[in-house]
């Protein structure tokens, strides 16, 4: 029988959902339209010559007909997690092309020229997709042949372990390779790490997309007119995406695990995703109304799985180990795939991909967008023995969080407009 608290919670959730829908149909379209109109008044949107300040040859000799475009937006010395991907590319047969969005200091410019084949400096017009557009068009004009073109940006923490393999996988045989994908709202391959092969780069769909793309600076434009449209054009042209990290790959890694390890893996998900899986688990094994706190205690080893009582005197889940294993084998994998697929996979599945699939990167906005708390990130990276943990934590604190946003800014953030 539902409790008063659960009734109030359901009522509050319904009110929030209704208000969210009203905002998405009224406030968001109006603000987005006004922002796009404002950006269209900027003449640099229509002219590469006005956007690109300089194209300078770096001090690294040309190694092959393969190129990696790295877009950065910083005026500080390179962060260790950005330097790590530059070092990994330096060890590969791929030429590094750095695109600096915005003005950079002479010191940073000198540092970049030491590590790259070409440095492109441009105004920060059109976000990362705008930088990709200019770099692609410049490369296709200046280089006779391009056998492989990788597009990436500094919106990720790149970790050293496994990074060499990731670069090699991006330099694989697939014509259209992506790190992760999104099924939410509109299917697309996420643009923070893309790779295109010989035939894809020369295809009419690829060249036409970058020629026609307008570097409008709103986040929604970059996603819908950028990521989504690029994915559609390439798939229509017959280039099927090859995704390196996806939820289905987790199943064989989780099914053979003891139930406590399965619950530990649930703790790698964002906190707002965990209760649904815990409720499913509780219902399936008939644990008698265990709370989220109870399952968190089990996953941390505070509460035992099996007969007996914990050191704190808390009752354990007893006599149901076979049922738990069946839940793990029959249900958990499918539920996990469904949960990750419904959201941004790089956010929701990122730490699971790191632990079980060797993903050497995670998004830099996981604290800003409220996906994880600082304490959760610190705990997970400590469990992973990640050497760059402290650098990551410092960057997350510097970027801050959106929890204090108010008014229109809060609405725009909630709907992914900023």
C-alpha angles and dihedrals in degrees: 000000000000117000126227089251092054091048092052090046092052091047092050091048091051092050092049091048092051093048091047090054092049090052092049091054099041119020100030099053092047095049092044091051092050092048092050092048090051093051091048089062089067109095090208089071088071101038129063089191091061094045100046114069099181145347111209130182112239127220095253114096121234110270105181144330091282122102137189117199112206116190116202132184110193142104095200130084112287114283116240092245091054092045088053093063091045089053091049091052090047089059091051131073089252126110115231119226112187120201114197112203109208131359117325130197121254089246093055091044091054090047092052095046089056091058107036143066094221133009119205117192117195144159114270095256119147099004119249094330089056090051090049090052094055094043093049094049093046092049095047090052098044103037120067095213133013113194097174131014121190120189119199140151140201095256089106137070104237114205123202099231109089095000094117090055091048091054089048091050090051086053090054131119098274118110094212115029127173135179097223139351139217127220095176112117095330126019114241143147109248113250102218089088122020134153130197128192134218097280096039093054091051095045121114091233093057096045094043093050094055093042093053101036113113113214097228111169105226119109093229091053091051091052102040102031093031117033098021096043094045090052091049094048094048094046091047087053089056100260106133113203117247106206116203097199123033136152097250089065089067096065099082090047095053105037097068093048126107113256094254090057089050090054089046088056089053088059088063088068122086112274093248090059099050103070093063092056092044091052090050090050093047092050094047098050097034094233092168103254102316113187129228087257090056093053092045088054091052092049090052093049094248092116120040126235107227136027123340137040132289121247088260091057095252117146116251130220102262138187094010106091093116090051091049092051090049089052089051093049101039106031116013098070094050093045091049093050091048093048095049094043092055092061142035100306095204089057103038099034100030099102092042088053089050095051101041106021102033099244104175096202144058132188117270094218098062092110097037091054094045095245093128135009121235090251092055093049091048092049094048096046089047090053088050091049089230111183093208093053096113092047089052093049092049091051093048091051091048093051091048130198137282095228092103096051114122139188119355093354090058092049093050091049093049090055095046095250094126 
